[in-house]
Amino acid sequence: MEKNNNFRNNETGRIAGGLILVAVGAFLLLRNMGLFLPDWLFSWPIILILVGVYSGFKHNFRNNSWLILIAVGAFFLVDRFIPSLSLEPLFWPLVIIGLGIAFILRPRRGRWEDFKKDTRNNQWKSVPGSSFQEPADDTSANIDSNDFLVARSVFSGIKRIIVTKNFQGGNVFCIFGGAEFDLTQADFTGLVVLKLEMIFGGSKFIIPSNWTVQNEIDGIFHGVEDKRKWSADAGSNPAKILILRGSAVFGGIEITSY
C-alpha cells in the first residue's frame, strides 16, 4: 500500500512539476515576444509559491512544508501589489511572535512521561547481551527510546541517540537551528518515513551504511548530501528503506555513518 501511495504521489508531483515548467516557459516566451507581463510574475516570492505548490501536490498536501513556502511567498508578494503597505519590515517580528505562541501552546511531557522514558532506558541497559551503548565522548546527547521521533529545533541545537529496535520514522522541524540524530543503534524492517522541514536550519543523521535512503526533499537553496562510507561487503539492504520527505529552504541535510 505504501509503495502504491508513493507511486501515485510521485506521478502527481511529476505532472504538477511539468505543468509549472510549461507555465513558466510560456510566460517567458510571451515576455520575450514583447507582451506586457507584470514584474511580480518573475520575482523570487513567486518561486517560493511555485515550489510550495509542487511540494504540496507531490506529497498529497500531507505536511505543512508546502503551506509555509506559499505563506512566505505570498507575504512578500503583497508588497509588490500594494507598496504602500510595506509589510516586509514586519516579517521577522511576526515570525518571532509566532514562534513564541507555538512554544506556549506546544504540549509538554509531564514528569511521569520523563520517568517512564528513564525507566525504559535503565531497563534496556540492564538486559544481558543488549547492544545498547552509552555514548563515550558525547555527554550532551540524549538517549531516545521512542519508536517515533519528534524533534523541534528553533534557534537551538538538538542531539539525540535513537536506540529503539522498532523505529517508525518521525517528524523533524528546524528553523534557525540544528539537529543531530545517531541511529546506529536503531533498527527497523521494511520502510519508514522521516518528514523534515528545514528553514535556515540543518540536520545530520548518522545511520548504518547498509540502509537504503530515498531522498524526496523539495526546496530552494538547499542540499541533501549522503556522506556514508560505502562498503562492497555491506552493500545496500533493500529490506531497510529510509525515506526523507519534506522541504528545505536555505537548509541542509547530511547523511553519514561511522
DAHU-V203357 format. One record per backbone hydrogen bond with DSSP energy under -0.5 kcal/mol. CO is the residue of the C=O (numbers start at 0). NH is the residue of the N-H. E is the energy in kcal/mol with one decimal. If there is no record, write none. Layout:
co=CO nh=NH e=E
co=CO nh=NH e=E
This chain:
co=0 nh=4 e=-2.4
co=1 nh=5 e=-2.5
co=2 nh=6 e=-2.4
co=3 nh=7 e=-2.5
co=4 nh=8 e=-2.8
co=5 nh=9 e=-2.7
co=6 nh=10 e=-2.4
co=7 nh=11 e=-2.7
co=8 nh=12 e=-2.9
co=9 nh=13 e=-2.4
co=10 nh=14 e=-2.3
co=11 nh=15 e=-2.8
co=12 nh=16 e=-2.8
co=13 nh=17 e=-2.3
co=14 nh=18 e=-2.6
co=15 nh=19 e=-2.3
co=16 nh=20 e=-2.2
co=17 nh=21 e=-2.4
co=18 nh=22 e=-2.5
co=19 nh=23 e=-2.6
co=20 nh=24 e=-2.7
co=21 nh=25 e=-2.4
co=22 nh=26 e=-2.3
co=23 nh=27 e=-2.3
co=24 nh=28 e=-2.3
co=25 nh=29 e=-2.5
co=26 nh=30 e=-2.3
co=27 nh=31 e=-2.4
co=28 nh=32 e=-1.3
co=29 nh=34 e=-2.2
co=30 nh=33 e=-1.5
co=37 nh=40 e=-1.3
co=38 nh=41 e=-2.0
co=39 nh=42 e=-1.4
co=42 nh=45 e=-0.7
co=42 nh=46 e=-0.9
co=43 nh=47 e=-1.7
co=44 nh=48 e=-2.1
co=45 nh=49 e=-2.7
co=46 nh=50 e=-2.6
co=47 nh=51 e=-2.4
co=48 nh=52 e=-2.5
co=49 nh=53 e=-2.5
co=50 nh=54 e=-2.8
co=51 nh=55 e=-2.4
co=52 nh=56 e=-2.3
co=53 nh=57 e=-2.5
co=54 nh=58 e=-2.0
co=55 nh=60 e=-2.8
co=56 nh=59 e=-1.0
co=58 nh=61 e=-1.4
co=63 nh=67 e=-2.1
co=64 nh=68 e=-2.1
co=65 nh=69 e=-2.3
co=66 nh=70 e=-2.6
co=67 nh=71 e=-2.5
co=68 nh=72 e=-2.3
co=69 nh=73 e=-2.8
co=70 nh=74 e=-2.3
co=71 nh=75 e=-1.9
co=72 nh=76 e=-1.5
co=73 nh=77 e=-1.6
co=74 nh=78 e=-0.6
co=75 nh=79 e=-0.6
co=76 nh=79 e=-0.7
co=76 nh=80 e=-1.2
co=77 nh=81 e=-3.2
co=81 nh=84 e=-1.9
co=81 nh=85 e=-0.6
co=82 nh=85 e=-0.5
co=86 nh=89 e=-1.9
co=87 nh=90 e=-1.6
co=89 nh=93 e=-2.1
co=90 nh=94 e=-2.3
co=91 nh=95 e=-2.6
co=92 nh=96 e=-2.4
co=93 nh=97 e=-2.6
co=94 nh=98 e=-2.4
co=95 nh=99 e=-2.3
co=96 nh=100 e=-2.4
co=97 nh=101 e=-2.3
co=98 nh=102 e=-2.3
co=99 nh=103 e=-1.9
co=100 nh=104 e=-2.5
co=101 nh=105 e=-1.6
co=109 nh=113 e=-1.7
co=110 nh=114 e=-2.6
co=111 nh=115 e=-2.4
co=112 nh=116 e=-2.3
co=113 nh=117 e=-2.5
co=114 nh=118 e=-2.4
co=115 nh=119 e=-2.4
co=116 nh=120 e=-2.1
co=117 nh=121 e=-2.3
co=118 nh=122 e=-2.6
co=119 nh=123 e=-2.3
co=120 nh=124 e=-2.2
co=121 nh=125 e=-1.3
co=122 nh=126 e=-0.6
co=123 nh=126 e=-1.0
co=126 nh=129 e=-1.8
co=137 nh=140 e=-1.2
co=141 nh=160 e=-3.0
co=143 nh=162 e=-2.1
co=143 nh=163 e=-0.6
co=146 nh=148 e=-0.5
co=146 nh=167 e=-3.3
co=148 nh=170 e=-2.7
co=150 nh=172 e=-2.3
co=151 nh=153 e=-0.5
co=152 nh=154 e=-0.5
co=152 nh=174 e=-2.5
co=155 nh=177 e=-2.2
co=157 nh=179 e=-2.4
co=158 nh=141 e=-2.2
co=159 nh=161 e=-0.6
co=159 nh=181 e=-2.8
co=160 nh=143 e=-3.0
co=160 nh=162 e=-0.5
co=161 nh=184 e=-0.5
co=163 nh=186 e=-1.7
co=168 nh=148 e=-2.8
co=169 nh=194 e=-3.0
co=170 nh=150 e=-2.2
co=171 nh=196 e=-2.2
co=172 nh=152 e=-3.0
co=173 nh=198 e=-2.9
co=174 nh=154 e=-1.8
co=176 nh=201 e=-1.8
co=177 nh=157 e=-1.5
co=178 nh=203 e=-2.5
co=179 nh=159 e=-2.4
co=180 nh=182 e=-0.7
co=180 nh=205 e=-3.1
co=181 nh=161 e=-2.5
co=182 nh=185 e=-1.3
co=186 nh=166 e=-2.5
co=188 nh=190 e=-0.5
co=189 nh=240 e=-2.7
co=191 nh=242 e=-2.7
co=192 nh=169 e=-1.8
co=192 nh=194 e=-0.6
co=193 nh=195 e=-0.6
co=193 nh=244 e=-2.8
co=194 nh=171 e=-2.8
co=195 nh=246 e=-1.7
co=196 nh=173 e=-2.7
co=196 nh=198 e=-0.5
co=197 nh=248 e=-3.1
co=198 nh=175 e=-1.8
co=200 nh=251 e=-1.4
co=201 nh=178 e=-1.3
co=202 nh=253 e=-2.4
co=203 nh=180 e=-2.8
co=204 nh=206 e=-0.7
co=204 nh=255 e=-2.6
co=205 nh=182 e=-3.4
co=207 nh=210 e=-1.3
co=209 nh=236 e=-3.3
co=210 nh=212 e=-0.5
co=211 nh=241 e=-3.5
co=212 nh=214 e=-0.5
co=213 nh=215 e=-0.7
co=213 nh=243 e=-2.9
co=215 nh=245 e=-0.8
co=217 nh=247 e=-2.0
co=219 nh=249 e=-2.0
co=222 nh=252 e=-2.4
co=224 nh=226 e=-0.7
co=224 nh=254 e=-3.1
co=227 nh=229 e=-0.9
co=230 nh=234 e=-2.9
co=235 nh=237 e=-0.8
co=236 nh=211 e=-0.7
co=236 nh=239 e=-1.8
co=238 nh=189 e=-3.4
co=239 nh=211 e=-2.6
co=239 nh=241 e=-0.5
co=240 nh=191 e=-2.3
co=240 nh=242 e=-0.6
co=241 nh=213 e=-2.6
co=242 nh=193 e=-3.1
co=242 nh=244 e=-0.6
co=243 nh=215 e=-2.8
co=244 nh=195 e=-3.8
co=245 nh=217 e=-2.4
co=246 nh=197 e=-2.4
co=247 nh=219 e=-1.1
co=247 nh=249 e=-0.5
co=248 nh=199 e=-2.8
co=250 nh=222 e=-1.4
co=251 nh=202 e=-1.8
co=252 nh=224 e=-2.7
co=253 nh=204 e=-2.8
co=254 nh=226 e=-4.1
co=255 nh=206 e=-2.6
